[in-house]
């Protein structure tokens, strides 16, 4: 009997009609394996995963394969996005056994959950042989299987261990991290490494902060070049905005078409900060369009942001997005069709499959003459309308707490920077205003949803769908990303309740997740016990739980004036510091937070009766050093510690700049404020 029909996970629901007798992850499944004396098959994936779909179609929808699984195993299907703790444990095992990892992840385990054979995608013939071999080994070579499992558990226990060396995260270590990124930088195409190439959003955020602290032209150039290369490439949706998960090539041309919430949230933060620091028009446009993508394509009204858009459309990757020259002419007419083919590098041979091309921006149009930009935007609108008539990829409507936290923080930062530029003349000022309105509404929806639905009895839950929260408990990254988001909401709105909620989450994390060395485990001390307790310090597709919680602790300490949270942040960051200078590509968010701590961070309070339009507020946001917090409002505004006991000076709006709780003299002019922030 397949038991997935009542799941809240869209990924599990994709498998509810398989002939495989799937169980969700639960104690009852392992008890059944023990009763039957059979191994467990654990299959881990997620709804937008292309190769998960392929393996499902080839194997899990096949009656013969289903019978083979059902006769010899208890099969458990896991959504890695809903259960990142389970995914982390078995991914570590998979990497230990095979040297690599990915999804779908295929794990064979004993009835107590101990993994003894791991892999990823298997074509159907290979998978059938594997099922037969594992079944035979379980019956005939049980002792060897158990010894293999014990060895794997020992290996992954060491990989996830806490209590290693610690050191302060110094300027020298952060400089070493920037130097290492510069050495690994792809001078031609931007980014780091070859194919497949992932958007290095956290490394780019770090490099921008490093540039702001040190004045490093090299760090800024790497960030600008990579940002422009991604923005021009096929990984960036040239019509609707937003970014795909990665490029299958080394030059950003052909994407793996799934669009993930976390990538787009982190990229929105990067492009917003690049725009803030440089005024770059391309960065401004991409930030605006990414915010619009989040609000239009992933926001669920009355809820939060959905997790992803699928890589496939009707089982075909890229069906929605690829074009031929003839299709451009059909949509636009002869003249505009040929013009668009040149602009977007759509050729008769194609850059993708079957003579089709993924749109990329082959010409510099952001700084072109107004009539060229107007024609470009007209073409984009008409092509998007034509594309909207095509079949569309499925959307994973699951609301993940941590990823929504990332999106809330990113949009809050975007809105503040956009407000600071609002008085500048621009031909698309109305478009920018429209985007900020819908993005603001989506952000507030998401924050209210997290507070009302995901917080249950003072503890976070990981995921929800259709306003119903799931059972899986929140992990460390949920507490960190959501607490940081609530700090961002406090800064944007001046409402004390968001800061209070952030403090509640951080107190829970400090009570239930802290490790003996001052670091953090990824799961709470009262969470379900797995074969090992994960504690991964590295930043990968998203910030590690440790980096996320440190970022929130730093922001909360600066906003509240309570130094114990900063002390906890410094102690936790010291457990990551030894690897920052040696593995910079996998500690980008930790280094980003390290720059904030090294900077102070600055605490900037602007006392004013016009927090949205006061030039002092705009200047504070525009010129804020790395990781600074900025609040604005009336003197002694309730629930806002940074505004306490800070009056107007001579009846005029006044800025108070502090660094590490040590304050400079209050100023009333923009010029004086900029000098203090330099």
C-alpha positions as CSV (number, residue, x, y, z in Angstrom):
1,X,0.0,0.0,0.0
2,X,1.4,3.4,-1.0
3,X,1.0,5.8,2.0
4,X,1.8,9.2,0.4
5,X,-1.6,10.4,-0.6
6,X,-2.0,12.5,2.6
7,X,1.4,14.0,2.5
8,X,1.8,17.8,2.5
9,X,5.0,17.6,0.4
10,X,4.4,18.1,-3.4
11,X,7.4,15.8,-4.0
12,X,5.8,13.0,-2.0
13,X,2.5,13.6,-3.7
14,X,4.2,13.1,-7.1
15,X,4.8,9.5,-6.0
16,X,1.5,8.7,-4.4
17,X,0.3,6.6,-7.4
18,X,3.6,4.6,-7.9
19,X,3.4,0.8,-7.7
20,X,6.1,1.1,-5.0
21,X,4.6,0.8,-1.5
22,X,6.1,4.0,-0.3
23,X,6.1,5.1,3.3
24,X,6.8,8.7,4.4
25,X,9.7,9.1,6.9
26,X,8.3,7.7,10.1
27,X,9.2,5.3,13.0
28,X,6.5,3.0,11.8
29,X,8.3,2.3,8.5
30,X,11.5,1.3,10.3
31,X,9.4,-0.9,12.7
32,X,7.9,-2.6,9.6
33,X,11.3,-3.3,8.2
34,X,12.4,-4.8,11.5
35,X,9.3,-6.9,11.6
36,X,9.8,-8.2,8.1
37,X,13.6,-8.4,8.6
38,X,14.3,-6.6,5.3
39,X,16.5,-3.6,4.5
40,X,15.1,-0.1,4.0
41,X,15.3,1.7,0.7
42,X,15.5,5.5,1.3
43,X,14.9,7.6,-1.8
44,X,15.5,11.4,-1.3
45,X,14.7,14.1,-3.8
46,X,12.6,17.2,-4.3
47,X,9.8,18.4,-6.5
48,X,11.7,20.4,-9.0
49,X,14.5,17.9,-9.5
50,X,14.9,16.8,-13.2
51,X,16.7,13.5,-12.6
52,X,14.3,12.7,-9.7
53,X,11.6,12.8,-12.4
54,X,13.6,10.6,-14.7
55,X,14.3,7.9,-12.1
56,X,10.6,8.0,-11.2
57,X,9.4,7.5,-14.7
58,X,12.0,4.8,-15.5
59,X,11.8,2.8,-12.3
60,X,9.3,3.9,-9.6
61,X,6.4,3.9,-12.1
62,X,7.3,0.5,-13.4
63,X,5.2,-2.4,-12.1
64,X,8.1,-4.9,-12.2
65,X,10.5,-2.6,-10.3
66,X,7.7,-1.8,-7.8
67,X,7.2,-5.5,-7.2
68,X,10.9,-6.1,-6.7
69,X,11.1,-3.2,-4.2
70,X,8.0,-4.3,-2.3
71,X,9.1,-7.9,-2.0
72,X,12.5,-7.2,-0.6
73,X,12.5,-3.8,1.1
74,X,10.5,-1.2,3.0
75,X,10.6,1.9,0.8
76,X,10.7,5.4,2.3
77,X,10.3,8.6,0.2
78,X,11.9,11.7,1.7
79,X,11.5,15.4,0.5
80,X,15.0,16.8,1.2
81,X,13.5,20.3,1.5
82,X,11.0,19.2,4.2
83,X,13.6,17.0,6.0
84,X,17.0,18.7,5.6
85,X,18.2,16.8,8.7
86,X,17.5,13.4,7.1
87,X,19.0,14.6,3.8
88,X,22.2,15.9,5.5
89,X,22.9,12.6,7.3
90,X,22.5,10.4,4.3
91,X,24.1,12.9,1.9
92,X,27.2,12.8,4.1
93,X,27.1,9.0,3.9
94,X,26.7,9.1,0.2
95,X,29.6,11.4,-0.3
96,X,31.7,9.3,2.1
97,X,31.0,6.2,0.0
98,X,31.0,7.6,-3.5
99,X,33.0,10.8,-3.3
100,X,30.1,12.8,-4.6
101,X,26.5,13.5,-3.9
102,X,23.3,14.7,-5.5
103,X,19.6,14.0,-6.1
104,X,17.9,11.7,-6.4
105,X,19.8,10.1,-3.6
106,X,19.4,6.3,-3.2
107,X,20.3,4.8,0.2
108,X,20.0,1.3,1.5
109,X,19.9,1.0,5.3
110,X,19.3,-1.5,8.0
111,X,16.0,-1.4,10.0
112,X,17.6,1.0,12.5
113,X,18.5,3.5,9.8
114,X,22.2,2.7,9.4
115,X,23.2,3.2,5.8
116,X,25.3,0.5,4.1
117,X,25.1,1.3,0.4
118,X,24.5,4.7,-1.1
119,X,24.3,6.3,-4.6
120,X,22.4,8.8,-6.6
121,X,20.6,8.3,-9.9
122,X,20.5,4.8,-11.3
123,X,19.2,4.0,-14.8
124,X,16.5,1.3,-14.7
125,X,18.7,-1.7,-15.7
126,X,21.3,-0.8,-13.2
127,X,18.7,-0.1,-10.5
128,X,17.1,-3.5,-11.0
129,X,20.5,-5.3,-10.7
130,X,21.3,-3.2,-7.6
131,X,18.0,-4.2,-5.9
132,X,18.7,-7.8,-6.6
133,X,22.3,-7.6,-5.4
134,X,21.4,-5.8,-2.2
135,X,18.6,-8.2,-1.5
136,X,20.9,-11.2,-1.9
137,X,23.6,-9.6,0.2
138,X,21.1,-8.9,3.0
139,X,20.1,-12.6,3.0
140,X,23.4,-14.3,2.4
141,X,26.1,-11.8,3.7
142,X,24.4,-10.1,6.6
143,X,27.5,-9.8,8.8
144,X,29.4,-8.0,6.0
145,X,26.5,-5.7,5.4
146,X,26.3,-4.7,9.1
147,X,30.1,-4.2,9.2
148,X,29.9,-1.9,6.2
149,X,27.1,0.1,7.9
150,X,29.0,0.5,11.1
151,X,32.0,1.8,9.1
152,X,29.8,4.3,7.3
153,X,28.3,5.6,10.5
154,X,31.7,6.0,12.0
155,X,32.8,8.0,8.9
156,X,29.9,10.3,8.9
157,X,30.1,10.8,12.6
158,X,33.6,12.1,12.1
159,X,32.5,14.3,9.2
160,X,29.8,16.0,11.2
161,X,31.8,16.2,14.5
162,X,31.9,19.3,16.6
163,X,34.8,20.2,18.9
164,X,37.5,20.9,16.4
165,X,39.9,23.8,16.4
166,X,38.7,27.3,16.9
167,X,40.1,30.8,16.2
168,X,38.9,34.3,16.0
169,X,37.7,35.3,12.5
170,X,40.3,38.0,11.9
171,X,40.8,40.5,9.1
172,X,43.8,38.4,8.0
173,X,41.6,35.3,7.5
174,X,39.0,37.3,5.6
175,X,41.7,38.8,3.4
176,X,43.0,35.3,2.8
177,X,39.5,34.2,1.8
178,X,39.2,37.0,-0.7
179,X,42.7,36.2,-2.1
180,X,41.7,32.6,-2.6
181,X,38.5,33.5,-4.4
182,X,40.6,35.8,-6.7
183,X,42.9,32.9,-7.5
184,X,40.0,30.5,-8.3
185,X,38.2,33.2,-10.3
186,X,37.2,32.5,-13.9
187,X,38.7,35.6,-15.6
188,X,36.9,34.9,-18.9
189,X,33.4,34.0,-17.8
190,X,33.1,35.1,-14.2
191,X,32.3,32.9,-11.3
192,X,34.4,30.1,-10.0
193,X,35.2,26.7,-11.5
194,X,33.9,25.1,-14.7
195,X,30.7,23.3,-15.7
196,X,28.3,22.9,-14.1
197,X,28.5,26.5,-12.8
198,X,26.4,27.6,-9.9
199,X,25.7,31.3,-9.1
200,X,28.2,32.1,-6.2
201,X,25.8,34.5,-4.5
202,X,27.2,34.2,-1.0
203,X,30.8,34.6,-2.2
204,X,29.8,37.7,-4.1
205,X,28.1,39.2,-1.1
206,X,31.3,38.6,0.9
207,X,33.4,40.2,-1.9
208,X,31.2,43.3,-1.9
209,X,31.6,43.7,1.9
210,X,35.3,43.0,1.6
211,X,35.6,45.8,-1.0
212,X,33.6,48.1,1.2
213,X,35.9,47.5,4.2
214,X,39.3,47.4,2.4
215,X,38.7,49.3,-0.8
216,X,39.9,46.2,-2.8
217,X,39.3,47.0,-6.4
218,X,39.9,43.3,-7.2
219,X,37.1,42.1,-5.0
220,X,34.7,44.6,-6.6
221,X,35.8,43.7,-10.1
222,X,35.2,40.0,-9.5
223,X,31.7,40.8,-8.1
224,X,30.8,43.2,-10.9
225,X,32.1,41.0,-13.8
226,X,30.4,37.9,-12.4
227,X,27.2,39.7,-11.8
228,X,27.1,41.1,-15.4
229,X,28.0,37.7,-16.9
230,X,25.2,36.0,-15.0
231,X,22.8,38.8,-15.9
232,X,23.6,38.5,-19.6
233,X,23.5,34.7,-19.6
234,X,20.8,32.2,-20.2
235,X,20.8,31.3,-16.5
236,X,19.0,34.6,-16.1
237,X,15.4,34.7,-17.4
238,X,15.7,37.6,-19.9
239,X,11.9,37.9,-20.0
240,X,10.4,37.3,-16.6
241,X,13.4,37.8,-14.3
242,X,14.8,35.4,-11.8
243,X,17.6,32.9,-12.1
244,X,17.8,29.2,-12.8
245,X,19.6,26.8,-10.4
246,X,22.8,26.5,-12.4
247,X,24.4,26.6,-15.9
248,X,25.2,23.2,-17.4
249,X,28.2,24.9,-19.2
250,X,31.0,27.1,-17.9
251,X,29.7,30.3,-19.5
252,X,26.2,30.7,-18.1
253,X,24.5,30.0,-21.4
254,X,22.3,26.9,-20.9
255,X,20.7,26.5,-17.5
256,X,19.3,23.7,-15.6
257,X,15.9,25.3,-15.7
258,X,14.6,24.8,-12.2
259,X,14.2,28.1,-10.3
260,X,14.8,27.9,-6.6
261,X,13.5,30.4,-4.0
262,X,16.8,30.5,-2.1
263,X,19.0,31.2,-5.2
264,X,16.8,34.1,-6.2
265,X,16.6,35.5,-2.7
266,X,20.4,35.5,-2.3
267,X,20.9,36.9,-5.8
268,X,18.5,39.7,-5.1
269,X,20.6,40.6,-2.0
270,X,23.7,40.6,-4.1
271,X,22.4,42.7,-7.0
272,X,20.8,45.1,-4.6
273,X,24.0,45.6,-2.8
274,X,26.0,46.0,-6.0
275,X,23.4,48.6,-7.1
276,X,23.7,50.3,-3.7
277,X,27.5,50.5,-3.8
278,X,28.0,51.4,-7.5
279,X,24.8,52.7,-8.9
280,X,25.2,50.2,-11.7
281,X,22.2,50.2,-14.1
282,X,22.4,46.5,-14.9
283,X,22.5,45.6,-11.2
284,X,19.5,47.9,-10.6
285,X,17.4,46.3,-13.4
286,X,18.3,42.7,-12.3
287,X,17.5,43.5,-8.7
288,X,14.2,44.9,-9.7
289,X,13.3,42.1,-12.0
290,X,14.3,39.4,-9.5
291,X,12.1,41.1,-6.9
292,X,9.3,41.1,-9.4
293,X,9.9,37.4,-10.2
294,X,9.6,36.5,-6.5
295,X,6.4,38.5,-6.1
296,X,4.8,37.4,-9.3
297,X,5.9,33.8,-9.8
298,X,6.6,32.4,-6.3
299,X,4.5,34.4,-3.9
300,X,1.3,32.7,-2.7
301,X,-1.2,35.3,-1.6
302,X,-2.0,35.1,2.1
303,X,1.0,32.8,2.6
304,X,4.7,32.9,1.9
305,X,6.9,32.1,-1.1
306,X,6.7,28.8,-2.9
307,X,9.9,26.8,-3.0
308,X,10.6,26.3,-6.7
309,X,9.5,26.2,-10.3
310,X,10.1,22.8,-11.9
311,X,13.0,22.1,-14.3
312,X,10.6,20.3,-16.7
313,X,7.4,21.2,-18.5
314,X,5.3,18.2,-19.4
315,X,8.3,16.1,-18.9
316,X,10.6,18.1,-21.2
317,X,13.3,20.3,-19.9
318,X,13.3,23.8,-21.3
319,X,10.1,23.4,-23.2
320,X,8.7,26.7,-21.9
321,X,11.9,28.8,-22.3
322,X,13.7,27.9,-25.6
323,X,13.2,29.7,-28.9
324,X,14.1,29.4,-32.6
325,X,14.5,32.3,-35.0
326,X,11.2,31.4,-36.7
327,X,9.4,31.5,-33.4
328,X,10.7,35.0,-32.6
329,X,9.5,36.1,-36.0
330,X,6.1,34.5,-35.4
331,X,5.7,36.3,-32.1
332,X,7.2,39.7,-33.1
333,X,7.0,40.1,-36.9
334,X,9.8,40.0,-39.3
335,X,11.8,43.1,-38.3
336,X,11.5,42.8,-34.6
337,X,11.9,39.1,-34.8
338,X,15.3,39.4,-36.5
339,X,16.3,42.2,-34.2
340,X,15.4,40.1,-31.2
341,X,17.4,37.1,-32.6
342,X,20.5,39.3,-32.8
343,X,19.9,40.8,-29.3
344,X,19.3,37.4,-27.6
345,X,21.7,35.3,-29.7
346,X,19.1,33.0,-31.1
347,X,20.8,31.3,-34.0
348,X,19.7,28.7,-36.7
349,X,22.0,26.1,-35.1
350,X,20.7,26.9,-31.6
351,X,22.5,27.0,-28.2
352,X,20.3,24.4,-26.6
353,X,18.6,21.3,-28.0
354,X,17.0,20.5,-31.4
355,X,18.0,23.8,-32.9
356,X,16.5,25.9,-30.1
357,X,18.2,28.6,-28.1
358,X,18.0,29.9,-24.6
359,X,17.7,33.7,-24.6
360,X,20.8,35.5,-23.4
361,X,21.6,39.2,-23.7
362,X,24.3,39.6,-26.4
363,X,24.3,43.4,-26.6
364,X,24.8,46.1,-24.0
365,X,21.3,47.7,-23.8
366,X,21.2,49.0,-20.2
367,X,23.3,52.0,-21.2
368,X,22.0,52.3,-24.7
369,X,20.0,55.2,-26.1
370,X,16.4,55.6,-24.8
371,X,14.8,54.5,-28.1
372,X,16.8,51.2,-28.1
373,X,15.9,50.5,-24.5
374,X,12.2,51.2,-25.3
375,X,12.3,48.8,-28.2
376,X,14.0,46.2,-26.0
377,X,11.4,46.4,-23.3
378,X,8.6,46.3,-25.9
379,X,10.0,43.1,-27.4
380,X,10.5,41.6,-23.9
381,X,6.8,42.3,-23.1
382,X,5.5,40.7,-26.3
383,X,7.8,37.7,-26.1
384,X,6.7,37.1,-22.5
385,X,3.1,37.2,-23.5
386,X,3.8,34.7,-26.2
387,X,5.7,32.5,-23.8
388,X,2.9,32.7,-21.2
389,X,0.6,30.9,-23.8
390,X,2.9,27.9,-23.8
391,X,2.7,25.1,-21.2
392,X,4.3,26.2,-18.0
393,X,6.5,24.4,-15.5
394,X,4.9,23.1,-12.3
395,X,5.4,25.0,-9.1
396,X,6.4,23.5,-5.8
397,X,4.0,25.4,-3.5
398,X,5.6,24.2,-0.3
399,X,6.5,27.2,2.0
400,X,9.9,26.5,3.6
401,X,10.7,28.6,6.7
402,X,14.4,29.3,6.1
403,X,14.0,30.1,2.4
404,X,11.1,32.5,3.1
405,X,13.4,34.1,5.7
406,X,16.0,34.7,3.0
407,X,13.4,36.2,0.7
408,X,12.0,38.5,3.3
409,X,15.5,39.8,4.2
410,X,16.4,40.3,0.5
411,X,13.2,42.2,-0.3
412,X,13.5,44.4,2.8
413,X,17.0,45.4,1.7
414,X,15.8,46.0,-1.9
415,X,12.9,48.2,-0.8
416,X,15.2,50.4,1.4
417,X,17.7,50.8,-1.4
418,X,15.0,51.5,-4.0
419,X,13.5,54.1,-1.7
420,X,16.9,55.9,-1.5
421,X,17.0,56.2,-5.3
422,X,13.3,57.1,-5.7
423,X,13.9,60.8,-6.4
424,X,16.3,60.1,-9.2
425,X,14.9,60.7,-12.7
426,X,14.5,57.5,-14.6
427,X,12.4,56.4,-17.6
428,X,11.0,53.4,-15.8
429,X,10.3,55.0,-12.4
430,X,6.7,53.8,-12.6
431,X,7.8,50.2,-13.2
432,X,10.1,50.4,-10.2
433,X,7.3,51.8,-8.1
434,X,5.0,49.0,-9.2
435,X,7.6,46.3,-8.4
436,X,8.2,47.8,-4.9
437,X,4.5,47.8,-4.1
438,X,3.9,44.2,-5.0
439,X,7.2,43.0,-3.5
440,X,6.4,44.8,-0.2
441,X,3.0,43.1,-0.1
442,X,4.5,39.7,-0.8
443,X,7.2,40.2,1.9
444,X,4.7,41.2,4.5
445,X,2.5,38.3,3.6
446,X,5.4,35.9,4.1
447,X,6.5,37.4,7.4
448,X,3.0,37.3,8.8
449,X,2.6,33.7,7.6
450,X,5.8,32.6,9.3
451,X,4.8,34.3,12.5
452,X,1.2,32.9,12.6
453,X,1.5,29.5,11.0
454,X,5.1,28.2,11.4
455,X,5.6,29.3,15.0
456,X,3.8,26.6,17.0
457,X,4.1,26.7,20.8
458,X,7.2,28.8,20.6
459,X,9.0,26.5,18.2
460,X,9.4,26.8,14.4
461,X,8.1,24.2,12.0
462,X,10.0,23.6,8.8
463,X,7.3,23.7,6.0
464,X,3.7,24.4,5.3
465,X,1.4,24.2,2.3
466,X,-2.1,25.7,1.7
467,X,-1.8,27.4,5.1
468,X,-1.4,24.1,6.9
469,X,1.9,23.6,8.7
470,X,3.7,20.3,8.5
471,X,5.0,18.1,11.3
472,X,8.8,18.3,10.7
473,X,10.5,20.5,13.2
474,X,12.5,23.5,12.1
475,X,16.2,23.1,11.9
476,X,19.0,25.6,12.7
477,X,18.9,27.3,9.3
478,X,15.2,27.9,9.8
479,X,15.8,29.7,13.2
480,X,18.7,31.7,11.8
481,X,17.1,32.8,8.5
482,X,13.7,33.6,10.0
483,X,15.3,35.5,12.9
484,X,17.4,37.5,10.5
485,X,14.3,38.2,8.4
486,X,12.4,39.4,11.5
487,X,15.3,41.8,12.3
488,X,15.0,43.1,8.7
489,X,11.3,43.6,9.2
490,X,12.0,45.5,12.4
491,X,14.4,47.8,10.5
492,X,12.0,48.4,7.6
493,X,8.8,48.9,9.6
494,X,9.9,50.2,13.0
495,X,7.6,47.7,14.6
496,X,8.9,46.3,17.9
497,X,7.0,43.0,17.6
498,X,9.4,41.7,14.9
499,X,12.4,42.3,17.1
500,X,10.7,40.5,19.9
501,X,9.9,37.5,17.7
502,X,13.5,37.4,16.5
503,X,14.7,37.4,20.1
504,X,12.4,34.5,21.0
505,X,13.7,32.4,18.1
506,X,17.3,33.1,19.0
507,X,16.7,32.3,22.7
508,X,15.3,28.9,21.5
509,X,18.3,28.3,19.3
510,X,20.7,29.1,22.2
511,X,18.8,26.8,24.5
512,X,18.4,23.8,22.1
513,X,21.0,23.9,19.4
514,X,24.3,25.0,20.9
515,X,27.3,22.5,20.8
516,X,29.9,22.2,23.6
517,X,32.5,24.2,21.6
518,X,30.2,27.1,21.1
519,X,29.1,26.1,17.6
520,X,25.7,24.7,16.8
521,X,24.1,21.5,15.8
522,X,21.7,21.6,12.9
523,X,19.0,19.8,14.9
524,X,17.6,20.5,18.4
525,X,18.5,18.5,21.4
526,X,14.9,17.2,21.7
527,X,14.6,16.5,17.9
528,X,14.2,13.0,16.4
529,X,17.4,11.0,16.9
530,X,19.1,10.0,13.6
531,X,22.1,7.8,13.2
532,X,24.2,10.9,13.8
533,X,23.4,14.5,14.8
534,X,24.2,16.8,11.8
535,X,26.4,19.9,12.4
536,X,27.6,21.0,9.0
537,X,29.6,24.3,9.2
538,X,29.9,24.9,5.4
539,X,27.8,27.1,3.2
540,X,26.6,25.4,0.1
541,X,23.4,26.1,-1.9
542,X,22.1,28.0,1.2
543,X,23.8,29.4,4.2
544,X,24.7,26.7,6.8
545,X,22.6,26.8,9.9
546,X,25.6,28.0,11.8
547,X,26.2,30.9,9.4
548,X,22.5,31.8,9.4
549,X,22.2,31.8,13.2
550,X,25.4,33.9,13.6
551,X,24.0,36.5,11.1
552,X,20.8,36.8,13.1
553,X,22.7,37.0,16.4
554,X,24.8,39.8,15.1
555,X,21.9,41.8,13.7
556,X,19.8,41.2,16.9
557,X,22.6,42.3,19.2
558,X,23.1,45.5,17.2
559,X,19.4,46.3,17.2
560,X,18.7,45.4,20.8
561,X,22.0,46.5,22.5
562,X,22.3,43.1,24.2
563,X,26.0,42.1,24.0
564,X,25.5,38.4,25.0
565,X,24.1,37.7,21.6
566,X,27.1,39.1,19.9
567,X,29.3,37.1,22.2
568,X,27.5,33.9,21.2
569,X,27.9,34.9,17.5
570,X,31.7,35.4,17.9
571,X,32.1,32.1,19.7
572,X,30.1,30.2,17.0
573,X,32.0,32.0,14.2
574,X,35.3,31.0,15.8
575,X,34.4,27.3,15.0
576,X,34.2,28.1,11.3
577,X,37.1,30.5,11.1
578,X,39.8,27.8,10.7
579,X,38.2,26.8,7.3
580,X,37.3,30.3,6.0
581,X,40.8,31.0,4.7
582,X,41.3,27.5,3.2
583,X,37.8,26.8,1.8
584,X,36.5,30.2,0.9
585,X,34.0,29.0,-1.7
586,X,32.2,27.0,1.0
587,X,32.2,29.6,3.7
588,X,30.8,32.6,1.8
589,X,28.0,33.5,4.3
590,X,30.3,33.0,7.3
591,X,32.8,35.4,5.7
592,X,30.0,37.8,4.9
593,X,28.9,37.9,8.6
594,X,32.6,38.1,9.6
595,X,32.9,41.3,7.6
596,X,29.9,42.7,9.5
597,X,31.5,41.8,12.9
598,X,34.8,43.3,11.8
599,X,33.0,46.5,10.7
600,X,31.3,46.8,14.1
601,X,28.7,46.4,12.9
602,X,27.5,50.0,12.8
603,X,24.2,50.8,14.5
604,X,22.5,53.7,12.8
605,X,19.4,55.4,14.2
606,X,17.7,58.3,12.4
607,X,15.2,60.2,14.5
608,X,12.6,61.6,12.2
609,X,8.8,61.9,11.7
610,X,9.3,60.8,8.0
611,X,11.2,57.5,8.1
612,X,10.3,56.7,4.5
613,X,11.3,59.9,2.9
614,X,13.9,61.6,5.0
615,X,17.2,62.2,3.2
616,X,19.1,61.2,6.3
617,X,17.5,57.7,6.1
618,X,18.4,57.4,2.4
619,X,22.0,58.4,3.1
620,X,22.2,56.0,6.0
621,X,21.1,53.1,3.7
622,X,23.2,54.1,0.8
623,X,26.5,54.5,2.7
624,X,26.1,51.9,5.5
625,X,29.2,49.9,6.1
626,X,29.1,46.0,5.9
627,X,26.3,44.5,8.0
628,X,25.1,47.8,9.5
629,X,21.6,48.0,11.0
630,X,19.5,51.1,10.2
631,X,16.3,52.1,12.0
632,X,14.3,55.3,11.6
633,X,11.3,56.7,13.5
634,X,10.2,59.1,16.2
635,X,12.2,59.6,19.4
636,X,11.6,56.8,21.9
637,X,9.4,54.9,19.5
638,X,8.0,51.9,21.4
639,X,9.7,48.6,20.8
640,X,12.7,50.2,19.0
641,X,15.7,50.2,21.4
642,X,18.0,52.1,19.0
643,X,15.6,55.1,19.1
644,X,15.4,55.2,22.9
645,X,16.7,58.4,24.6
646,X,17.7,59.9,21.2
647,X,15.9,63.2,20.7
648,X,15.8,65.6,17.8
649,X,18.6,68.1,17.8
650,X,17.3,71.7,17.5
651,X,14.0,70.2,16.3
652,X,15.6,68.7,13.2
653,X,15.8,65.1,12.1
654,X,19.0,63.6,13.6
655,X,21.2,60.6,12.9
656,X,23.0,58.7,15.6
657,X,25.9,56.5,14.5
658,X,27.4,53.9,16.8
659,X,29.9,51.1,16.3
660,X,30.0,48.3,18.8
661,X,27.8,50.3,21.1
662,X,30.2,53.3,21.1
663,X,28.6,56.3,19.6
664,X,29.7,59.4,17.7
665,X,28.1,62.8,18.0
666,X,24.6,63.2,16.6
667,X,24.4,64.9,13.2
668,X,21.6,66.6,11.3
669,X,23.1,67.0,7.8
670,X,23.6,64.3,5.1
671,X,27.2,65.4,4.5
672,X,28.1,65.0,8.1
673,X,26.4,61.6,8.2
674,X,28.3,60.4,5.1
675,X,31.6,61.5,6.7
676,X,30.8,59.4,9.8
677,X,30.0,56.3,7.7
678,X,33.0,56.6,5.4
